[in-house]
Amino acid sequence: MLRWALGFFIVALIAALLGFTGISVAAAGIAKILFYLFLILFLVTLMGHLLRRS
């Protein structure tokens, strides 16, 4: 999922450099959502692992 977020971020940067602002904003928004989803799932998995370990 982090790979997808990075991919959308790169697409947003390239689109911004080429002047496609609408595509850039959309790709950046998708990248942000995927990144936050990755963080939430990572923290849930980490907490589950720590609780199961002890």
SVG drawing of the C-alpha trace seen along z (x, -y; Angstrom):
<svg xmlns="http://www.w3.org/2000/svg" viewBox="-9 -24 17 38">
<polyline fill="none" stroke="black" stroke-width="0.4" points="0.0,0.0 2.9,-2.3 4.2,-1.6 0.8,-2.7 0.9,-5.9 4.4,-6.6 3.4,-5.9 0.4,-8.3 2.7,-10.9 5.2,-10.6 2.3,-10.9 1.1,-14.0 4.6,-15.6 5.0,-14.8 1.5,-16.1 2.2,-19.3 5.4,-19.9 3.6,-19.5 0.8,-21.8 -2.0,-19.3 -3.3,-20.8 -6.5,-18.8 -4.8,-15.5 -2.1,-16.6 -4.6,-17.4 -6.5,-14.2 -3.4,-12.0 -2.0,-13.8 -5.3,-13.3 -5.3,-9.6 -1.7,-9.3 -2.6,-11.1 -5.5,-8.7 -3.4,-5.6 -0.6,-6.9 -3.0,-7.5 -4.6,-4.1 -1.2,-2.5 -0.3,-4.2 -3.5,-3.1 -3.1,0.5 0.5,0.5 -0.3,-0.7 -3.2,1.8 -0.9,4.6 1.9,3.4 -0.4,3.1 -1.8,6.6 1.7,8.0 2.7,6.4 -0.4,7.5 -0.1,11.0 3.6,11.2 3.1,10.3"/>
</svg>
